[in-house]
């Protein structure tokens, strides 16, 4: 099977289209975050997500419920980071 043969599958085209859309969205958002000195906020939120998912899985919660339970924790963490940047003049 060659690389050209992979494009005969529909899921490859959908994955390519999703990758292009994500790349465009992330590049626009990335410029905004760098200009506002918040470029490491995404890294911090990723660590919060990994930690909350690991803790919830250790508690025996199903993977679908973990996704629903981790989202409010990440939103709370982002609001806490926003409060810190506003009150203490800390940057990302």
N, C-alpha and C positions, 0 to 999 in steps of 0.2 A: 504494500500500500504506500503510495506516495503522498506528499503533502497536498497535491492538487485533488487527490481522491477524497480527502477529508471534507472538502467543500460540497460534496454531494449530499451530506447529511444536514438536515434542517436545524438540528440543535447547534451545529457549529456556526451557522449564520446568525441564530438568535444570540449565542454567546458573544459573537463578534460585535453585533449591534449593541448589546448591553455594555460591553467593554468600551465601545466608542462613546456611548452616552455617559457612562460613569466618568470616563476620562475628561470629557468636556465639562461636566458639572464640578468635578474636583479641581480642575484647573482654574475655573472662575472663582470658586470658593477659596482656593489656596491663595490667590492674589489678595483677596480681601483680608484673610487672616494674617498674612505676613505684614501687610500695611498697618494693621491694628495691633501688631506685636502679640498675636495670639496663636502663633504657629504651632506651639506644643500642646495646645488644648486638646486636639484630637488624640494625641498620644496619651495624655492623662486620662481621657475618657475611655480609651481602649483598655487601659489597665484597670479602670474601675469595672468595665464590662467583663473582662476576663476573670477578675476576682469574684464578682457577684455570680457569674455563671458557674464557676468552680464551687463556690460555697453552696449554691442551690442544688447542684448535682450531688454534692456530698450529703445533703439532707434527704436525698432520694426523690426529688421532684422530677417529673417527666420532662424530657427535652422541650416539648411544646410549651409547657407551663413555665419552663425556665426563661424562654424568650419573652413571655408576657410579664414575668416577674422582674426580669433584669431591666426592662425598659424604664420603669419608674425610678429605679435606683440610679440609672445613668442620668435621667432628667434631673433628679435631686442633686447629683454631683455637679452637673453643669450649672445649675442655679447657685450652688455653693461657690463654685469657681467664679461665676459672674459677680456674686456679692463680694468676694475677696478682691477682685480687680477694681471694683468701684470704691470700696471703703478704704483700702490700704494702698492704692496706687501701685499694685503689683502687676507685673506683666507676665504673659504666658511663659 
